[in-house]
Amino acid sequence: MTRRTACIALATVLLATQAHGGELATFSFTIDGDRFTYADAVRTFSGRFHAPTGSVRVGALVLDHGQGGTPASFPNWSTFASWGVVLVAPELTHIAGGETAPATTGHAAENLARGVACVRALQSLAFVDPARIGFFGHSKGAYAAIGQVSALGGEVRVAAMTAGGVVPDTFGAAQAAPTHTESAGVTAPFLMLHGSIDDAVPPARSLDFSQRLDAAGVPNVRHVYDVSSLAPGVQHNFHQDPTINGDLVARLHAWYAQWGLFGDAEIALFGDGFEAPSAN
């Protein structure tokens, strides 16, 4: 029996057991091929799912898409799947055809709840190591990921983002970006990748986040790509540049490996061109 078949057969039983802990009401997590549906008394949402074959417990990544994106079109999905971890990509409020207003996208209450729900579902699966759950998000998905990682605290092993960051509390809470206070719970080591020019998410926002993590003693690396020669849209979505994307996925893999997402056997040191933790 493959891991995915086992998941389909056992998910309902495992999640019903999880609900007895009292933290959440009873919920279901149903997998149908490469799709999942989560449902509880408050919300129902779907997304994309991947589980590697094998019989050992593995780590897992929650993947948060950007504005107008979808789990089905998540960049580098096949590369992430090749890393031997479970992937869960929820549909967020700012999915294609969905919400666009700042207050209801990115780090919105519903997206926060969906990220936490995904982690609760992963923690219930026998083939997922609950001590090895990580996050990745891009753009408004990065905003969502920061808020989710902050809310989950020590339950997240490691996190990374592209084109994201935080804003001062004076901006108010009705923003797509999380505020300083809303991001203060982050304890997971965090990798930040940003373009040198970004009209959608100013690079100063990831610098601000990095500096705040430095002050809190949270390991982090921030790397800025020179995107001055790229078209404006690609400056923000710099994964669309093949050369940058190749470097980007290498940095992500090294970061996740360094902080144990793949298990002790694959703890990796940074190779040439990778900064030490807390470098800006």
C-alpha positions in Angstrom: 0.0 0.0 0.0 1.4 3.4 -0.9 1.5 6.2 1.6 -1.2 8.1 -0.3 -3.5 5.1 -0.2 -2.9 4.7 3.5 -3.7 8.3 4.0 -7.1 8.0 2.2 -7.9 4.9 4.3 -6.9 6.2 7.7 -7.4 10.0 7.6 -10.9 10.0 9.2 -10.0 7.7 12.1 -6.8 9.6 12.9 -8.5 13.0 12.8 -11.3 11.9 14.9 -8.7 10.8 17.5 -7.0 14.2 17.2 -10.3 16.0 18.0 -10.5 14.3 21.4 -7.6 16.5 22.6 -10.1 19.3 23.0 -8.2 22.0 20.9 -10.5 21.7 17.9 -14.0 20.5 17.3 -14.2 17.3 15.2 -12.9 17.9 11.6 -12.3 15.8 8.6 -9.4 15.8 6.2 -10.2 13.9 3.0 -7.7 13.2 0.2 -8.8 12.4 -3.3 -5.8 11.9 -5.5 -3.7 15.1 -5.3 -6.5 17.1 -3.7 -7.6 17.4 -0.1 -10.7 18.9 1.6 -10.6 20.1 5.2 -14.0 20.6 7.0 -15.0 21.5 10.5 -18.0 23.3 12.1 -16.7 26.7 11.0 -15.0 26.3 7.6 -14.5 24.1 4.6 -11.6 24.6 2.2 -9.7 22.5 -0.3 -6.2 22.4 -1.7 -3.4 20.4 -3.3 -1.8 17.4 -1.6 1.3 15.2 -2.2 2.8 12.4 -0.1 5.9 10.4 -1.1 5.8 6.6 -1.1 7.6 4.7 1.6 7.1 3.5 5.1 9.0 6.0 7.3 7.7 9.1 8.9 8.6 12.2 6.9 8.5 16.0 7.3 5.9 18.2 5.7 5.6 21.6 4.1 2.6 24.0 4.1 2.7 26.0 0.9 0.9 29.4 0.7 0.2 30.8 -2.7 0.3 34.5 -3.7 -2.5 36.9 -4.9 -4.3 35.4 -7.9 -2.4 32.1 -7.6 -3.7 28.6 -7.0 -2.4 25.5 -5.4 -2.6 23.8 -8.8 -0.2 26.3 -10.3 2.1 26.6 -7.3 5.7 27.4 -8.6 8.3 24.6 -8.2 5.7 22.1 -7.0 7.4 19.1 -8.7 10.8 20.2 -7.2 9.3 20.4 -3.7 7.7 17.0 -4.2 11.1 15.5 -5.1 12.4 16.3 -1.6 10.5 13.4 0.0 8.2 15.4 2.2 4.4 15.7 2.4 3.1 18.9 0.7 -0.1 20.7 1.6 -1.1 23.8 -0.3 -4.4 25.3 0.9 -6.6 27.5 -1.2 -6.3 30.9 0.5 -8.8 33.8 0.3 -6.8 35.6 -2.4 -6.9 32.7 -4.8 -7.6 33.5 -8.5 -11.1 35.0 -8.6 -11.2 35.5 -4.9 -10.6 38.4 -2.5 -8.3 41.3 -3.4 -8.8 43.8 -0.5 -5.9 44.1 1.9 -8.0 43.3 5.0 -9.3 40.0 3.5 -6.1 38.7 1.9 -2.6 37.7 2.9 -2.4 37.7 6.7 -6.2 37.6 7.1 -8.1 35.8 9.9 -9.4 33.2 7.5 -6.0 32.5 6.0 -4.5 32.2 9.5 -7.2 29.7 10.5 -6.6 27.6 7.3 -2.8 27.4 7.9 -3.3 26.3 11.5 -5.9 23.8 10.3 -3.5 22.3 7.8 -0.9 21.8 10.6 -3.5 20.1 12.8 -4.3 17.7 10.0 -0.7 17.0 9.3 -0.1 16.3 13.0 -2.8 13.7 12.9 -1.2 11.6 10.1 0.8 8.7 11.2 3.4 9.1 8.4 4.1 12.8 9.2 6.7 13.6 11.9 5.0 16.4 13.8 8.4 17.8 14.9 9.3 18.4 11.2 6.6 20.7 9.8 7.8 23.7 7.8 6.3 26.6 5.8 6.9 28.4 2.5 5.0 31.3 1.0 5.3 33.8 -1.8 4.0 37.5 -1.8 0.6 37.5 -0.1 1.3 33.9 0.7 4.5 35.0 2.4 2.3 37.4 4.5 0.0 34.5 5.3 2.9 32.2 6.2 4.5 34.8 8.6 1.2 35.1 10.5 0.7 31.3 10.6 4.2 30.6 11.8 3.8 33.3 14.4 0.6 31.8 15.7 2.0 28.3 15.8 5.2 29.2 17.5 7.3 26.2 18.4 5.1 23.8 16.4 6.9 25.0 13.2 10.4 23.6 12.6 11.6 26.0 9.8 10.1 28.5 7.4 11.0 30.4 4.2 9.4 33.0 1.9 9.9 35.0 -1.2 8.8 38.6 -1.6 7.2 39.1 1.9 7.7 41.0 5.1 6.1 42.9 7.9 4.8 46.4 8.6 4.8 48.6 11.7 1.8 48.4 14.0 1.0 52.0 13.0 -0.2 50.7 9.7 -3.1 49.1 11.5 -4.3 45.4 11.5 -6.5 45.7 8.3 -3.5 45.0 6.1 -2.5 42.1 3.9 1.0 42.2 5.6 1.3 41.2 9.2 2.3 43.9 11.7 5.2 43.8 14.1 2.9 42.5 16.8 1.3 39.9 14.6 4.7 38.5 13.6 6.2 38.6 17.1 5.5 34.9 17.8 7.9 33.6 15.1 10.5 31.3 16.6 11.3 29.1 13.6 14.5 29.8 11.6 13.4 31.9 8.6 14.9 32.3 5.1 13.9 35.4 3.2 14.4 35.9 -0.5 13.6 39.2 -2.2 14.2 41.1 -5.4 16.2 44.3 -5.2 13.2 46.1 -6.9 9.7 45.2 -6.0 6.7 47.5 -6.5 4.3 45.0 -4.9 6.2 44.2 -1.7 8.9 46.7 -0.9 12.2 45.0 0.0 12.3 47.1 3.1 9.6 44.9 4.5 11.7 41.8 4.5 14.6 43.8 5.9 12.4 45.0 8.7 11.4 41.4 9.5 14.9 40.1 9.4 16.1 42.9 11.8 13.2 42.1 14.2 14.1 38.4 14.2 17.8 39.3 14.8 16.7 41.3 17.8 14.6 38.4 19.1 17.5 35.9 18.6 15.7 33.9 15.9 18.1 32.5 13.2 17.4 34.0 9.8 19.0 34.7 6.4 17.9 37.4 4.0 19.2 37.3 0.4 18.4 39.9 -2.2 18.6 39.2 -5.9 19.6 41.8 -8.4 16.5 42.0 -10.5 17.2 45.4 -12.1 17.4 43.9 -15.6 14.1 42.0 -15.3 10.6 43.2 -16.4 8.6 44.8 -13.6 6.3 41.8 -13.1 9.2 39.4 -12.9 11.0 41.7 -10.5 8.3 40.7 -7.9 7.8 37.1 -9.2 11.6 36.5 -9.7 11.1 32.7 -9.6 10.0 33.2 -13.2 13.6 33.9 -14.2 15.2 30.5 -14.8 18.7 31.5 -13.4 17.3 33.0 -10.2 14.8 30.1 -9.8 17.6 27.5 -9.9 19.5 29.4 -7.2 16.3 29.9 -5.2 15.3 26.3 -5.0 18.9 25.4 -4.0 18.8 27.9 -1.2 15.4 26.6 0.0 16.6 23.0 0.0 19.8 23.9 1.9 17.8 25.9 4.5 15.2 23.2 5.1 17.9 20.6 5.3 20.1 22.6 7.7 17.2 23.0 10.1 16.1 19.3 10.0 13.0 19.3 7.9 14.3 16.2 6.0 15.7 14.4 9.1 19.1 14.0 10.7 20.5 12.1 7.8 20.2 15.1 5.5 21.3 18.0 7.7 23.3 20.1 5.3 25.7 23.0 5.6 25.5 26.0 3.3 27.5 25.7 0.1 29.3 28.4 -1.8 27.3 31.6 -2.1 25.1 31.0 0.9 25.1 33.4 3.8 25.5 32.4 7.4 22.5 32.7 9.7 21.3 36.3 10.5 23.1 37.8 7.4 21.3 40.6 5.7 
